[in-house]
């Protein structure tokens, strides 16, 4: 039985949300440890992931490792995963 086009499109969006969530988790780790953020590759990850962070307006928390915990990125991951869960439910009904 082949998948319907609707199921295929929903699966693509689900996979995109998972990939964006992974990118944001990597961003959170890089920012959490300030030494990683000082590296050129760390700065590149933060710059690319800036496009996906939803600005909730919550202040970042300073860590003892010379970095910050990006609360907005954490909340964005939660929103993306909630969206992925909703799409999974919709895909099951399509």
PyMOL commands that set and color helices and strands:
alter all, ss='L'
color gray80, all
select helices_A, chain A and resi 5-32+34-37+40-49+71-93
alter helices_A, ss='H'
color red, helices_A
select strands_A, chain A and resi 61-62+68-69
alter strands_A, ss='S'
color yellow, strands_A
deselect
rebuild
show_as cartoon
